[in-house]
């Protein structure tokens, strides 16, 4: 890595109409810019997060399918839902190889 900051912030000074730049988190003020050499890394991280979100939606859909009826569940059905929920949580936490 270089000695340059990973990201910078910019905002216009309304009194002088000049742009101010600073290398740290400004608490949401201004526009955040990321170094060009980090774009691929950040895109890969975003893709990984999107994949996890997709897995979560699939898991919740399966759990909803198991529980959406208005009839009481048997102990066996409750155990199946519990196993499905735990398996989904383990996948999302990255504790399995899937």
Buried (B, 14 or more C-beta within 10 A) or exposed (E): EEEEEEBBBBEEEEEEEEEEEEEEEBEEEBEEEEBEEEEEEEEEEEEEEEEBEEBBEEBEEBBEEBEEEEEEEEEEBEEBBEEBBEBBEEBBEEEEEE
